[in-house]
Amino acid sequence: MEEKIEILPVLLLEEESAHVAELKGLARRLNLEFGWHYLLDLTWILSQLETIANMRIMDAGAGVGLMQWYLAQHGAQVISVDRDSRAHLPARFRQMFQVEGLRDEDLSPLTQIPPRNQQDLTRYLKSAGKRIKAEGLNILSSKSSSKAQGKVLLYNQDLKQLVDVPDNSLDAVVAVSSLEHNSPDDLKLVVGELMRVLKPGSPLLATLGAAKHEDWFHVPSKGWCYSEGSLRRAFDFSSEVPSNYAEYDPLMTELTNCKSLRENLASFYFHSGENGMPWGVWEPQYQPVGVCKTKRYD
């Protein structure tokens, strides 16, 4: 797989229309919404993956995002890593997918999920027995034939310390707009750890925020935007690895004018200024960039 740094062109959404349609359909079934550029990120990563079925793939910084579920639906064995706990993963994910914890503490039994508010608590106490049986035991004992053929292993851990994942054990690592939440100094450490767990010849596919000149921190989304030089240093790339950063301005214009992304902003953007598109005003301050790095053979 060719190593590269590629600011993501919006034309990809047309070229990979089958991926786009499938991602949207799965998001609807799981009641998930996309970050403003995530559909582009997801599509780029999937366009780079040569094989998914029966592969061991890490989704680094996964949260409860769509990528891990897409990969499992296509037969991958997914190690889903995030520094925030998903021990109380909602039932809808467990019903559609085979989900386990890498360690006991990574996934609680469904019957131990705490109510979210007083109304839920009252309802929970009034119908605890029936509710536990309906939402818990039946789901956990459902036939695997009704679920995706892959599996998702939740691992609640910092990406710099993947102590439970052996060296040279994974066929791919993907990271959807997650690595930029590490400082410039930490990014290099995270990349090193992700490369450690990859098999030789296997790819790391990551999307991050791109900065035209100097690195800067986008406060609302709490993520760094990286210059080409910083990405080369963090991913240990030589000057021979191709990049399209020279096309930053025209690609930014195309992104700003992208109707399909602008008209499908998730509802959560309109409720807060603490996000990547504050208060739902379409005004991209940065653009996504994809990085492909392959682990070398010794």
C-alpha positions as CSV (number, residue, x, y, z in Angstrom):
1,M,0.0,0.0,0.0
2,E,1.4,3.4,-1.0
3,E,2.4,5.7,1.8
4,K,1.0,9.2,1.5
5,I,-0.3,12.3,3.1
6,E,-3.6,13.3,1.3
7,I,-5.9,16.2,2.1
8,L,-9.3,14.5,1.4
9,P,-11.0,15.7,-1.8
10,V,-14.8,16.0,-1.6
11,L,-14.9,14.3,-5.0
12,L,-14.3,11.1,-3.1
13,L,-18.0,11.1,-2.0
14,E,-19.1,10.7,-5.6
15,E,-16.4,8.3,-6.6
16,E,-17.2,6.0,-3.6
17,S,-20.9,6.4,-3.6
18,A,-21.5,2.8,-2.7
19,H,-19.5,3.2,0.5
20,V,-21.3,6.5,1.3
21,A,-24.8,4.9,0.9
22,E,-23.9,1.9,3.1
23,L,-22.4,4.1,5.8
24,K,-25.5,6.3,5.9
25,G,-27.7,3.3,6.1
26,L,-25.8,1.7,9.0
27,A,-25.7,5.1,10.8
28,R,-29.5,5.3,10.6
29,R,-30.0,1.8,12.0
30,L,-27.7,2.6,14.9
31,N,-29.1,6.0,15.5
32,L,-25.7,7.7,15.0
33,E,-24.9,11.0,13.4
34,F,-21.8,12.0,11.6
35,G,-19.3,14.6,12.5
36,W,-19.3,17.3,9.8
37,H,-16.4,15.8,7.8
38,Y,-16.6,12.2,9.2
39,L,-18.4,10.8,6.1
40,L,-15.4,11.9,4.1
41,D,-12.9,10.5,6.6
42,L,-14.7,7.1,6.7
43,T,-15.0,6.9,3.0
44,W,-11.3,7.6,2.5
45,I,-10.2,5.0,5.0
46,L,-12.5,2.3,3.5
47,S,-11.3,3.2,0.0
48,Q,-7.7,2.4,1.1
49,L,-8.5,-0.9,2.9
50,E,-7.9,-3.8,0.5
51,T,-9.5,-6.5,2.7
52,I,-11.8,-6.4,5.7
53,A,-13.3,-9.9,6.2
54,N,-11.4,-12.1,8.7
55,M,-8.9,-9.4,9.4
56,R,-7.8,-8.2,12.9
57,I,-8.2,-4.4,12.8
58,M,-7.8,-1.8,15.5
59,D,-10.2,1.2,15.5
60,A,-8.0,3.7,17.5
61,G,-10.0,6.3,19.3
62,A,-13.2,4.6,18.3
63,G,-15.7,5.9,20.9
64,V,-19.0,4.4,19.8
65,G,-18.4,5.7,16.3
66,L,-19.5,4.0,13.0
67,M,-16.2,2.6,11.8
68,Q,-15.9,-0.3,14.2
69,W,-19.5,-1.4,13.5
70,Y,-19.0,-1.2,9.7
71,L,-15.8,-3.3,10.0
72,A,-17.5,-5.9,12.1
73,Q,-20.5,-6.0,9.7
74,H,-18.0,-6.9,7.0
75,G,-16.5,-9.7,9.0
76,A,-13.5,-8.1,10.8
77,Q,-12.3,-8.9,14.3
78,V,-12.2,-5.3,15.7
79,I,-10.2,-4.1,18.7
80,S,-12.0,-0.9,19.6
81,V,-9.8,1.4,21.7
82,D,-10.7,4.6,23.4
83,R,-9.5,6.4,26.5
84,D,-13.1,6.9,27.6
85,S,-14.9,3.9,29.0
86,R,-17.6,2.2,27.0
87,A,-18.3,-0.3,29.7
88,H,-22.0,0.7,29.7
89,L,-22.4,0.3,25.9
90,P,-26.1,0.7,25.0
91,A,-28.2,-2.3,24.1
92,R,-28.7,-1.4,20.5
93,F,-25.0,-2.1,19.6
94,R,-25.0,-5.4,21.5
95,Q,-28.1,-6.5,19.8
96,M,-26.7,-6.0,16.3
97,F,-23.1,-7.0,16.9
98,Q,-21.0,-9.5,18.8
99,V,-19.4,-7.3,21.5
100,E,-17.0,-8.3,24.2
101,G,-14.6,-6.6,26.5
102,L,-10.9,-7.3,26.0
103,R,-10.7,-7.3,29.8
104,D,-13.6,-7.9,32.3
105,E,-13.7,-4.2,33.2
106,D,-14.0,-3.1,29.5
107,L,-17.7,-4.2,29.2
108,S,-20.3,-4.5,32.0
109,P,-23.2,-6.9,31.8
110,L,-26.1,-5.3,30.1
111,T,-28.2,-5.6,33.3
112,Q,-25.7,-3.3,35.1
113,I,-26.2,-0.3,32.8
114,P,-27.3,2.6,35.1
115,P,-30.4,4.7,34.3
116,R,-29.6,8.1,32.8
117,N,-32.1,10.2,34.8
118,Q,-34.8,10.1,37.4
119,Q,-37.5,9.2,34.9
120,D,-35.4,6.3,33.7
121,L,-34.7,5.3,37.3
122,T,-38.5,5.2,38.2
123,R,-39.3,3.2,35.1
124,Y,-36.3,0.9,35.9
125,L,-37.5,0.2,39.4
126,K,-41.1,-0.4,38.4
127,S,-40.3,-2.9,35.8
128,A,-36.9,-4.1,36.6
129,G,-37.5,-7.8,36.3
130,K,-39.3,-7.7,32.9
131,R,-37.0,-5.1,31.6
132,I,-33.8,-6.9,32.5
133,K,-35.1,-10.1,30.9
134,A,-36.2,-8.3,27.7
135,E,-33.2,-6.0,27.2
136,G,-30.5,-8.1,28.9
137,L,-30.7,-11.9,28.9
138,N,-32.6,-12.3,25.6
139,I,-30.1,-10.0,23.8
140,L,-27.1,-11.6,25.2
141,S,-28.3,-15.1,24.3
142,S,-29.5,-14.2,20.8
143,K,-28.3,-16.4,18.0
144,S,-25.1,-15.1,16.4
145,S,-26.6,-15.7,12.9
146,S,-28.8,-12.6,13.5
147,K,-25.7,-10.5,14.2
148,A,-22.8,-9.3,12.1
149,Q,-20.2,-12.0,11.5
150,G,-17.3,-10.0,12.9
151,K,-16.7,-9.1,16.5
152,V,-15.9,-5.9,18.4
153,L,-13.6,-6.2,21.4
154,L,-13.8,-3.1,23.6
155,Y,-10.5,-1.9,25.2
156,N,-10.7,1.2,27.3
157,Q,-7.2,2.5,27.3
158,D,-4.9,5.3,26.3
159,L,-3.4,4.9,22.8
160,K,0.1,5.5,24.1
161,Q,-0.2,2.4,26.4
162,L,-1.7,-0.6,24.5
163,V,-0.2,-3.0,27.0
164,D,-2.7,-5.8,26.3
165,V,-2.1,-5.8,22.6
166,P,0.9,-7.9,21.5
167,D,3.6,-6.8,19.0
168,N,3.0,-7.6,15.3
169,S,-0.5,-8.8,15.9
170,L,-2.9,-6.7,13.8
171,D,-3.6,-6.6,10.1
172,A,-4.5,-2.9,10.0
173,V,-5.1,0.1,12.3
174,V,-7.6,2.8,11.5
175,A,-8.2,6.1,13.3
176,V,-11.1,8.4,12.3
177,S,-10.4,12.0,13.3
178,S,-9.1,10.8,16.7
179,L,-5.3,11.2,16.7
180,E,-5.5,15.0,16.6
181,H,-6.8,15.0,20.2
182,N,-3.2,14.3,21.2
183,S,-0.6,17.1,21.5
184,P,2.1,17.3,18.9
185,D,4.6,15.7,21.3
186,D,2.2,12.9,22.2
187,L,1.2,12.2,18.5
188,K,4.6,10.8,17.7
189,L,4.3,8.5,20.8
190,V,0.8,7.3,19.7
191,V,2.0,6.6,16.2
192,G,4.9,4.6,17.5
193,E,2.6,2.5,19.7
194,L,0.2,1.9,16.8
195,M,3.0,0.8,14.6
196,R,4.2,-1.6,17.2
197,V,1.1,-3.7,17.2
198,L,0.9,-3.9,13.4
199,K,2.2,-6.8,11.5
200,P,5.0,-6.0,9.1
201,G,3.5,-4.9,5.7
202,S,0.3,-3.8,7.4
203,P,-1.1,-0.2,7.2
204,L,-2.0,2.5,9.6
205,L,-4.8,4.6,8.1
206,A,-5.6,7.8,10.0
207,T,-7.4,11.0,9.4
208,L,-6.6,14.2,11.2
209,G,-7.0,18.0,10.8
210,A,-4.8,19.8,8.3
211,A,-3.2,23.2,8.9
212,K,-1.9,25.1,5.9
213,H,1.3,26.4,7.5
214,E,1.8,26.1,11.3
215,D,0.1,23.7,13.8
216,W,-2.8,25.2,15.6
217,F,-5.4,24.1,18.2
218,H,-9.1,24.2,17.2
219,V,-10.6,25.0,20.6
220,P,-14.3,24.1,19.9
221,S,-13.4,20.6,18.7
222,K,-10.5,20.2,21.1
223,G,-8.2,19.0,18.3
224,W,-4.9,19.9,16.7
225,C,-4.6,20.9,13.0
226,Y,-1.2,19.7,11.7
227,S,1.1,21.1,9.0
228,E,2.6,18.8,6.5
229,G,6.0,19.1,8.2
230,S,4.5,18.0,11.6
231,L,2.8,15.0,10.0
232,R,6.0,13.9,8.3
233,R,7.8,14.1,11.7
234,A,5.1,12.3,13.7
235,F,4.7,9.5,11.1
236,D,8.5,9.3,10.4
237,F,8.1,10.1,6.7
238,S,10.9,11.1,4.4
239,S,10.5,13.8,1.8
240,E,9.8,11.1,-0.8
241,V,6.4,10.3,0.6
242,P,3.9,12.2,-1.6
243,S,1.6,14.9,-0.3
244,N,-1.0,17.2,-1.9
245,Y,-0.6,20.0,0.7
246,A,0.4,22.2,-2.3
247,E,-3.3,22.1,-3.2
248,Y,-4.6,23.2,0.2
249,D,-6.4,26.3,-1.0
250,P,-8.4,24.9,-3.9
251,L,-9.3,21.8,-1.9
252,M,-10.5,24.1,0.9
253,T,-12.7,25.9,-1.5
254,E,-14.2,22.7,-2.7
255,L,-14.8,21.6,0.8
256,T,-16.5,24.9,1.7
257,N,-18.7,24.6,-1.3
258,C,-19.6,20.9,-0.7
259,K,-23.4,20.8,-0.7
260,S,-23.7,17.2,0.5
261,L,-21.8,17.9,3.7
262,R,-23.2,21.4,4.3
263,E,-26.8,20.3,4.0
264,N,-26.4,17.2,6.2
265,L,-25.0,18.7,9.4
266,A,-25.8,16.6,12.5
267,S,-28.4,18.0,14.8
268,F,-25.9,18.2,17.7
269,Y,-24.0,21.0,16.0
270,F,-27.0,23.4,16.4
271,H,-27.1,23.0,20.1
272,S,-23.6,24.1,21.1
273,G,-20.6,26.2,20.2
274,E,-18.3,23.5,21.7
275,N,-17.9,21.5,18.5
276,G,-16.3,21.4,15.1
277,M,-19.0,23.5,13.5
278,P,-20.2,25.9,16.3
279,W,-24.0,26.5,16.4
280,G,-24.5,24.7,13.1
281,V,-23.0,27.6,11.0
282,W,-21.3,26.0,8.0
283,E,-17.9,27.6,8.0
284,P,-15.0,25.0,7.9
285,Q,-11.9,26.2,9.7
286,Y,-9.8,23.3,8.7
287,Q,-10.0,20.3,6.4
288,P,-9.4,16.5,7.0
289,V,-6.2,14.9,5.9
290,G,-5.6,11.2,5.5
291,V,-2.3,9.5,6.3
292,C,-1.3,6.1,5.2
293,K,1.8,4.5,6.8
294,T,2.9,0.9,6.3
295,K,5.0,-1.0,8.8
296,R,8.3,-2.1,7.4
297,Y,9.7,-5.6,7.4
298,D,12.8,-6.0,9.5
